[in-house]
């Protein structure tokens, strides 16, 4: 297992949390301090559309569901094409929200999971029945029980539209020769074994292949990576820091 550390504060405690969980490897991405922003920038552009539609599943018509889905489809297509994406690059998932009568919260059921189709061509009269069966299965998996003899109700229709564009290239790991990094300075720090002189490294000084044995502290511009005793840090080709338990 690998524990992923993110945010400005995550790398401070990641190794010690991993140790308590019995995990021997921690990955600190180069973009750790702005991990959420990185995710937003690299995610597939898309939009979620939703519309309320309250009806017993037993009385819901496929024609009405198709009509509402196509309405949401048109809205999503207009938004994404106005943003510069080609229509044939847009992929849609058609969903409904369902619950048992009297419940406050709904579960989302994806039509693709019961039809295997990305379009509405297979939305026949049996679709609602298959969606209800899928809802019972989801409810059982989520809450541990299902009221199979009771017909659920539909509370809304949803559409998830995303563009089919290439994602960012991912790091292939480390190929650089491993070398022991040189600390910038020392200061007294308590990393769980009492106060002692501790090596301090500047993240900007580290290069791919550099290793930092703990106890040590790596100071980045927007985060601090603590290498606890019994751990070693290693920088890969992408500038990510990998912490491995060695003791």
SVG drawing of the C-alpha trace seen along z (x, -y; Angstrom):
<svg xmlns="http://www.w3.org/2000/svg" viewBox="-48 -30 74 38">
<polyline fill="none" stroke="black" stroke-width="0.4" points="0.0,0.0 1.0,-3.6 -0.3,-6.6 -0.7,-9.8 0.2,-13.0 -1.2,-16.3 -1.9,-19.8 0.6,-22.0 0.3,-20.2 -0.1,-16.6 3.6,-15.8 4.4,-16.9 2.6,-14.0 2.2,-11.5 5.0,-9.1 4.0,-8.8 0.4,-8.2 1.5,-5.6 3.6,-3.9 0.5,-3.7 -1.5,-2.1 1.3,0.4 2.0,-1.3 5.7,-1.4 5.5,-3.9 4.3,-7.5 4.1,-9.5 4.4,-13.3 3.6,-14.8 5.6,-17.8 2.2,-19.6 1.2,-18.5 0.6,-22.1 -1.8,-22.7 -3.1,-19.2 -6.8,-20.2 -5.9,-22.9 -3.8,-20.4 -6.8,-18.0 -9.1,-20.8 -6.7,-21.7 -6.0,-18.1 -9.6,-16.7 -11.6,-16.1 -13.7,-19.2 -17.4,-18.4 -20.7,-19.5 -23.3,-17.8 -27.0,-18.7 -29.9,-17.7 -33.6,-18.3 -36.2,-17.3 -38.7,-14.7 -40.9,-13.1 -42.8,-10.0 -43.3,-6.4 -41.0,-4.2 -44.0,-2.0 -45.7,-4.9 -42.6,-6.4 -42.5,-6.3 -39.4,-5.7 -40.7,-8.4 -40.7,-11.0 -37.3,-10.0 -35.9,-10.1 -37.5,-13.6 -35.9,-14.9 -32.5,-13.4 -32.4,-14.9 -33.3,-18.3 -30.3,-18.0 -28.2,-16.7 -29.0,-19.8 -28.1,-22.1 -24.8,-20.3 -23.9,-20.2 -24.6,-23.9 -22.4,-24.7 -19.5,-22.6 -19.6,-23.5 -19.7,-27.2 -16.6,-26.5 -14.9,-25.3 -15.3,-21.5 -16.5,-19.5 -19.8,-17.7 -18.3,-14.3 -15.8,-14.7 -18.6,-14.9 -19.6,-11.7 -22.7,-11.5 -23.9,-9.3 -27.7,-9.2 -28.7,-8.7 -31.7,-8.9 -32.1,-9.5 -34.2,-7.0 -35.2,-6.3 -37.7,-4.3 -40.9,-6.2 -40.3,-8.1 -36.5,-8.4 -34.8,-11.7 -31.8,-10.8 -31.6,-9.3 -29.2,-7.0 -28.0,-7.7 -28.5,-4.9 -26.6,-5.0 -28.4,-3.8 -25.0,-2.7 -24.6,-0.1 -27.8,1.7 -27.7,1.1 -24.0,1.0 -24.7,-1.8 -23.6,-5.4 -26.6,-6.7 -30.4,-6.3 -30.9,-3.9 -31.5,-1.1 -33.9,-3.0 -36.8,-0.6 -39.9,0.1 -37.9,2.5 -35.4,-0.2 -37.2,-1.4 -37.5,2.2 -33.8,2.7 -33.0,-0.6 -35.2,0.4 -33.4,3.7 -30.1,1.9 -31.4,-0.5 -32.2,2.4 -28.7,3.8 -27.1,0.4 -29.2,-0.1 -28.2,3.3 -24.5,2.6 -24.7,-0.9 -26.9,-0.3 -26.9,3.4 -30.6,4.0 -33.1,3.6 -36.9,3.5 -37.2,5.7 -41.0,5.9 -41.4,2.1 -41.4,0.0 -39.0,-3.0 -39.7,-6.5 -37.8,-8.6 -36.7,-12.0 -34.8,-13.4 -32.9,-12.8 -29.2,-13.6 -26.7,-13.8 -23.0,-13.7 -21.2,-15.1 -17.5,-15.1 -15.1,-15.7 -12.9,-13.1 -9.5,-14.8 -6.1,-13.4 -5.1,-13.5 -1.7,-14.7 1.4,-12.6 2.2,-10.7 5.6,-10.2 7.2,-6.9 9.0,-6.8 12.7,-7.3 15.5,-6.4 18.2,-8.7 21.1,-7.3 20.6,-7.5 22.8,-9.9 22.8,-11.1 21.8,-14.7 23.7,-17.3 21.9,-19.1 21.6,-22.9 22.0,-23.2 21.0,-21.7 18.6,-22.7 17.3,-21.1 14.0,-19.3 11.9,-16.7 10.8,-14.0 9.6,-11.6 12.9,-10.7 13.5,-13.9 15.2,-17.1 18.4,-16.5 20.4,-18.2 18.4,-17.5 19.5,-17.9 17.5,-20.5 17.3,-20.3 16.0,-22.8 13.6,-21.2 14.9,-23.5 18.4,-22.0 17.3,-18.4 17.5,-16.8 16.1,-13.5 17.8,-10.6 18.6,-12.5 18.1,-10.5 17.5,-12.0 17.9,-9.6 15.8,-10.4 15.6,-12.0 15.5,-15.1 13.3,-17.9 12.8,-19.0 11.6,-22.6 9.7,-23.4 8.2,-26.8 4.7,-25.8 5.0,-22.7 7.4,-20.8 8.2,-17.2 9.2,-15.5 11.4,-12.4 11.0,-10.6 13.6,-8.2 13.5,-4.9 12.4,-6.5 14.2,-7.6 13.1,-10.2 13.9,-9.8 13.1,-12.2 12.0,-10.7 12.4,-12.1 9.2,-14.2 10.3,-15.8 7.9,-13.8 9.2,-12.7 8.8,-9.0 9.1,-8.2 10.1,-4.6 10.2,-2.9 13.6,-1.4 13.6,-0.7"/>
</svg>
